[in-house]
């Protein structure tokens, strides 16, 4: 960046840099724990060392982001041994823990299968079929349930699990997509992304996380020049028909169900900061474009415009810093 011959702009730039650096070290606010949310993460057997390692990593990452960023109480996140007996025991415990207004998130990470009649999630020993998971979920006092079956051949789960007030997300669109899925990794990326909150309301909804992860999954296959072997679906209207995008009445419940638990004031503050960050990015882009046109721009116009943009950028950075302090 050539700033020769413009002392005022050098001073302004110094102020901008100071504000930017100081804002970088603003303390991260501690996430408030929400006692109303429960999560069960079932990490199925990998079968091969590479999948075993991947599933374990994803399970650890998911558990961490739920507690560190989304306010899940660590005591309310259960990772049982992946056997039918242990899974049933966990649901038996949940029957005594959950209340009607609690929300249960069930995450299935691993491999799945479909024999043409019944879809199953692979466990150590006998597997549990989709109909059996439906019976376990239906026995709970809460009807506010979100299921993420992120295994292969998971698309068939929607038909069995669909129910009023229940959101079901699968990594595949049917039981024939049997290759190991990548959706789990991209879903975790969505939970960690700062721009997953696409409507900038300060919350990350189930729908936003689904859409974000779905896009990253599709992009992966496109960049690799490979035929996509997984197509995630969502059903939240209870009709048992999943969709890859919001259509036919899908998405209303998922849009209003949040992974995080911000208060109205906290959500508003987060949304405001998000808008400020977007404005900062816009201003930085304008500065870069202006500098690129320097040789074709009259000197007086160039310096006046650059100084104005730097002043606006300094104000934005100051506001962002104040919001984070």
C-alpha positions as CSV (number, residue, x, y, z in Angstrom):
1,X,0.0,0.0,0.0
2,X,1.6,3.3,-1.1
3,X,0.8,6.0,1.4
4,X,3.7,8.4,0.5
5,X,2.9,12.1,0.5
6,X,-0.2,11.9,2.7
7,X,0.6,12.5,6.4
8,X,-3.1,12.6,7.5
9,X,-3.7,9.2,6.0
10,X,-0.7,7.7,7.7
11,X,-2.0,8.9,11.1
12,X,-5.5,7.5,10.3
13,X,-4.0,4.2,9.2
14,X,-2.1,4.0,12.5
15,X,-5.3,4.5,14.4
16,X,-7.0,1.8,12.3
17,X,-4.2,-0.7,12.9
18,X,-4.2,0.1,16.6
19,X,-7.9,-0.5,16.9
20,X,-7.8,-3.6,14.8
21,X,-5.0,-5.2,16.9
22,X,-6.5,-4.3,20.2
23,X,-9.9,-5.7,19.1
24,X,-8.3,-8.9,18.2
25,X,-7.4,-9.6,21.8
26,X,-10.9,-8.9,23.2
27,X,-11.9,-11.5,25.6
28,X,-14.3,-14.2,24.5
29,X,-17.5,-14.2,26.4
30,X,-18.3,-17.3,28.3
31,X,-21.2,-19.3,26.9
32,X,-24.1,-19.6,29.3
33,X,-25.1,-23.2,30.0
34,X,-28.7,-24.1,29.0
35,X,-30.1,-26.9,31.3
36,X,-33.0,-27.6,28.9
37,X,-30.8,-29.1,26.1
38,X,-29.7,-32.7,26.0
39,X,-27.5,-34.5,23.5
40,X,-26.7,-38.1,22.7
41,X,-23.8,-38.8,20.4
42,X,-23.5,-42.4,19.2
43,X,-20.1,-43.2,17.7
44,X,-20.5,-46.4,15.6
45,X,-17.7,-48.8,14.8
46,X,-15.5,-47.8,11.9
47,X,-14.8,-51.3,10.6
48,X,-11.5,-50.0,9.3
49,X,-8.8,-48.1,11.2
50,X,-9.2,-44.9,9.1
51,X,-12.9,-44.7,9.7
52,X,-12.6,-45.6,13.4
53,X,-10.1,-42.7,13.8
54,X,-12.3,-40.3,11.8
55,X,-15.5,-41.2,13.7
56,X,-13.7,-40.7,17.1
57,X,-12.3,-37.3,16.0
58,X,-15.7,-36.2,14.8
59,X,-17.4,-37.3,18.0
60,X,-14.8,-35.4,20.1
61,X,-15.2,-32.3,18.0
62,X,-18.9,-32.4,18.1
63,X,-19.0,-32.8,21.9
64,X,-16.6,-29.9,22.3
65,X,-18.4,-27.4,20.1
66,X,-21.8,-28.2,21.7
67,X,-20.5,-27.4,25.1
68,X,-18.0,-24.7,24.3
69,X,-20.0,-22.7,21.8
70,X,-23.7,-23.8,22.0
71,X,-24.3,-23.9,25.7
72,X,-24.9,-27.6,26.2
73,X,-24.2,-28.7,29.8
74,X,-21.3,-31.3,29.6
75,X,-23.3,-33.4,32.0
76,X,-26.2,-33.5,29.5
77,X,-24.0,-34.8,26.6
78,X,-23.9,-38.6,26.6
79,X,-21.6,-40.7,24.4
80,X,-22.5,-44.3,25.2
81,X,-20.7,-47.4,24.1
82,X,-22.1,-48.2,20.7
83,X,-24.1,-51.3,21.6
84,X,-27.8,-51.9,21.4
85,X,-27.9,-52.6,25.1
86,X,-26.1,-49.4,26.1
87,X,-28.2,-47.2,23.7
88,X,-31.4,-48.6,25.3
89,X,-30.0,-48.0,28.7
90,X,-29.3,-44.3,27.8
91,X,-32.8,-43.8,26.6
92,X,-34.1,-45.4,29.8
93,X,-32.2,-42.9,31.8
94,X,-33.5,-40.0,29.6
95,X,-37.1,-41.1,30.3
96,X,-36.4,-40.1,34.0
97,X,-34.4,-37.0,33.2
98,X,-36.3,-35.2,30.4
99,X,-39.2,-33.0,30.9
100,X,-41.8,-31.9,28.3
101,X,-40.1,-28.6,27.4
102,X,-36.6,-30.1,27.1
103,X,-35.0,-30.6,23.7
104,X,-33.1,-33.7,22.8
105,X,-30.5,-33.8,20.0
106,X,-29.5,-37.3,18.8
107,X,-26.4,-37.6,16.6
108,X,-25.5,-40.8,14.8
109,X,-21.9,-40.9,13.5
110,X,-20.8,-44.0,11.6
111,X,-21.9,-46.5,9.0
112,X,-25.4,-47.5,8.1
113,X,-27.1,-50.2,6.1
114,X,-30.4,-50.9,4.2
115,X,-31.6,-54.3,3.1
116,X,-34.4,-53.1,0.9
117,X,-36.9,-53.2,3.8
118,X,-35.3,-51.8,6.9
119,X,-32.6,-49.2,7.6
120,X,-30.2,-49.7,10.4
121,X,-27.3,-47.8,12.1
122,X,-24.3,-50.0,12.6
123,X,-23.4,-50.8,16.2
124,X,-21.1,-53.2,18.0
125,X,-23.0,-56.5,17.9
126,X,-26.7,-56.4,16.9
127,X,-27.7,-53.1,15.2
128,X,-30.8,-51.1,16.0
129,X,-33.2,-50.4,13.1
130,X,-34.9,-47.1,12.4
131,X,-38.2,-48.4,13.8
132,X,-36.5,-49.2,17.1
133,X,-35.0,-45.7,17.4
134,X,-38.5,-44.4,16.7
135,X,-39.9,-46.5,19.6
136,X,-37.1,-45.2,21.9
137,X,-37.7,-41.6,21.0
138,X,-41.5,-41.9,21.2
139,X,-41.2,-43.2,24.8
140,X,-39.6,-40.0,26.0
141,X,-41.6,-37.3,27.8
142,X,-40.3,-34.6,25.4
143,X,-41.5,-34.4,21.8
144,X,-39.0,-31.8,21.0
145,X,-36.4,-34.0,19.3
146,X,-33.8,-33.3,16.6
147,X,-32.1,-36.3,15.0
148,X,-29.0,-36.1,12.9
149,X,-28.3,-39.5,11.3
150,X,-25.1,-38.7,9.5
151,X,-24.3,-42.3,8.4
152,X,-24.4,-44.0,5.1
153,X,-27.8,-45.3,3.9
154,X,-29.4,-43.0,6.4
155,X,-32.0,-41.5,4.1
156,X,-34.5,-44.3,4.9
157,X,-34.6,-43.2,8.6
158,X,-36.9,-40.3,7.7
159,X,-39.8,-42.6,6.9
160,X,-39.6,-44.3,10.3
161,X,-38.7,-41.3,12.5
162,X,-41.0,-38.7,11.1
163,X,-43.3,-37.3,13.7
164,X,-45.0,-34.0,14.7
165,X,-42.5,-31.7,16.4
166,X,-39.5,-33.8,15.4
167,X,-36.7,-32.7,13.0
168,X,-34.9,-35.5,11.2
169,X,-31.7,-34.8,9.1
170,X,-30.0,-37.6,7.2
171,X,-26.7,-37.6,5.3
172,X,-28.1,-39.5,2.3
173,X,-31.3,-39.3,0.4
174,X,-32.0,-43.1,0.4
175,X,-30.7,-46.5,1.4
176,X,-28.7,-47.0,-1.8
177,X,-26.2,-44.3,-1.0
178,X,-24.0,-46.6,0.9
179,X,-20.5,-45.0,0.7
180,X,-19.0,-43.5,3.8
181,X,-20.3,-40.0,4.2
182,X,-18.5,-36.7,4.7
183,X,-21.5,-34.8,5.9
184,X,-20.6,-35.1,9.6
185,X,-17.3,-33.2,9.1
186,X,-19.0,-30.4,7.2
187,X,-21.8,-30.2,9.8
188,X,-19.2,-29.7,12.5
189,X,-17.6,-27.0,10.2
190,X,-21.0,-25.3,10.1
191,X,-21.3,-25.3,13.9
192,X,-17.8,-23.6,14.1
193,X,-18.4,-21.2,11.2
194,X,-19.0,-17.5,12.0
195,X,-21.2,-17.0,8.9
196,X,-23.5,-20.0,9.4
197,X,-26.0,-17.6,11.0
198,X,-27.1,-16.5,7.5
199,X,-30.1,-14.4,8.5
200,X,-27.9,-12.5,11.1
201,X,-30.4,-12.9,13.9
202,X,-27.7,-13.9,16.4
203,X,-28.8,-17.5,16.5
204,X,-27.7,-20.6,14.5
205,X,-30.8,-22.6,13.7
206,X,-30.9,-26.3,12.8
207,X,-32.0,-25.2,9.3
208,X,-29.0,-22.9,8.9
209,X,-26.5,-25.6,10.0
210,X,-28.1,-28.1,7.6
211,X,-28.0,-25.7,4.6
212,X,-24.4,-24.7,5.4
213,X,-23.2,-28.3,5.8
214,X,-25.1,-29.4,2.7
215,X,-23.5,-26.7,0.6
216,X,-20.0,-27.6,1.8
217,X,-20.7,-31.3,1.1
218,X,-21.8,-30.5,-2.5
219,X,-18.8,-28.2,-3.0
220,X,-16.4,-30.9,-1.9
221,X,-17.5,-33.3,-4.6
222,X,-17.6,-30.6,-7.2
223,X,-14.1,-29.4,-6.5
224,X,-12.8,-33.0,-6.4
225,X,-14.5,-33.6,-9.8
226,X,-16.3,-36.6,-8.3
227,X,-19.9,-37.8,-8.6
228,X,-21.6,-37.0,-5.3
229,X,-22.4,-40.2,-3.4
230,X,-24.4,-38.4,-0.6
231,X,-27.3,-35.9,-0.6
232,X,-28.5,-34.8,2.8
233,X,-32.2,-34.5,3.5
234,X,-34.3,-32.8,6.1
235,X,-37.9,-33.5,7.3
236,X,-39.5,-31.3,10.0
237,X,-43.2,-31.3,9.0
238,X,-43.8,-35.0,9.9
239,X,-44.8,-36.2,6.5
240,X,-41.9,-38.7,6.2
241,X,-40.6,-37.1,3.0
242,X,-37.2,-35.6,3.1
243,X,-36.0,-32.7,1.0
244,X,-32.6,-31.4,0.0
245,X,-33.8,-27.8,0.3
246,X,-36.6,-25.8,1.9
247,X,-39.7,-26.7,-0.1
248,X,-43.1,-28.3,0.2
249,X,-43.6,-27.0,3.7
250,X,-40.3,-28.1,5.1
251,X,-37.9,-26.0,7.2
252,X,-40.4,-24.0,9.3
253,X,-39.7,-25.9,12.5
254,X,-36.0,-26.3,11.8
255,X,-35.7,-22.5,11.2
256,X,-37.2,-21.8,14.6
257,X,-35.1,-24.5,16.5
258,X,-31.8,-23.2,17.6
259,X,-28.6,-25.1,18.5
260,X,-27.5,-22.2,20.7
261,X,-29.4,-20.7,23.6
262,X,-28.8,-16.9,23.5
263,X,-31.1,-14.6,25.2
264,X,-33.0,-12.0,23.1
265,X,-30.5,-9.3,24.1
266,X,-27.5,-11.6,23.5
267,X,-28.8,-12.5,20.1
268,X,-29.4,-8.9,19.1
269,X,-25.9,-8.0,20.2
270,X,-24.4,-10.9,18.2
271,X,-26.4,-9.9,15.1
272,X,-25.3,-6.3,15.4
273,X,-21.7,-7.4,15.6
274,X,-22.2,-9.6,12.6
275,X,-23.4,-6.6,10.6
276,X,-20.5,-4.5,11.7
277,X,-18.0,-7.3,10.6
278,X,-19.7,-7.4,7.2
279,X,-19.4,-3.6,6.9
280,X,-15.8,-3.8,7.8
281,X,-15.2,-6.4,5.1
282,X,-16.9,-4.1,2.6
283,X,-14.8,-1.1,3.5
284,X,-11.6,-3.1,3.4
285,X,-12.6,-4.3,-0.1
286,X,-13.3,-0.8,-1.3
287,X,-9.9,0.3,0.0
288,X,-8.2,-2.5,-1.9
289,X,-10.1,-1.6,-5.1
290,X,-9.3,2.1,-4.8
291,X,-5.6,1.3,-4.3
292,X,-5.6,-0.9,-7.4
293,X,-7.1,2.1,-9.4
294,X,-4.6,4.6,-8.0
295,X,-2.8,5.2,-11.3
296,X,-6.0,6.0,-13.1
297,X,-7.6,8.1,-10.4
298,X,-6.9,11.9,-10.0
299,X,-4.6,12.4,-7.1
300,X,-6.9,14.7,-5.1
301,X,-9.9,12.4,-5.6
302,X,-7.8,9.4,-4.6
303,X,-6.5,10.9,-1.4
304,X,-9.8,12.3,-0.3
305,X,-11.6,9.0,-0.9
306,X,-8.9,6.9,0.8
307,X,-9.0,9.2,3.8
308,X,-12.8,8.9,4.1
309,X,-12.7,5.1,3.9
310,X,-10.0,4.9,6.5
311,X,-12.0,7.1,8.9
312,X,-15.1,5.0,8.4
313,X,-13.0,1.9,9.0
314,X,-11.6,3.3,12.2
315,X,-15.1,4.0,13.4
316,X,-16.3,0.5,12.6
317,X,-13.3,-1.1,14.4
318,X,-13.9,1.1,17.4
319,X,-17.5,0.0,17.6
320,X,-16.6,-3.7,17.2
321,X,-14.0,-3.3,20.0
322,X,-16.6,-1.7,22.3
323,X,-19.1,-4.4,21.6
324,X,-16.6,-7.1,22.5
325,X,-15.3,-5.5,25.7
